[in-house]
C-alpha cells in the first residue's frame, strides 16, 4: 500500500463514518423526532463531527508522522492539486508506506 493509498483509506473511512452519522441523524429528525430515544442524536452529531476533525487535524504521513493539516490532507488523499510528494518529508506518495 502506497502512502497515497494509506492516506486516502483513512480519509475515506472518516468521511464514510461521518456521512453515515449524518444520514442516521437526518432519519431521526425526519421520521422519529419525538421518539424517547431521539436524544441519541447527540452522539450521532459527535459521530458526524469527530471524523472530520480527525481527518483535518490528525491524519499524518506514514513515513514522517507529520500531520498534513487542513490545507493538504484532501489534496494528498484524493490527488488534487497534483501533489506528488509529502509536503513535510518529501517522500514520493507512490512509494510503499512502510519499510525503508
Ligand atoms: Zn512525510
Boltz pocket constraint, residues with backbone or C-beta under 6 A from the ligand:
constraints:
  - pocket:
      binder: B
      contacts: [[A, 61], [A, 62], [A, 63], [A, 64], [A, 65], [A, 66], [A, 86], [A, 87], [A, 88], [A, 89], [A, 90], [A, 91]]
      max_distance: 6.0
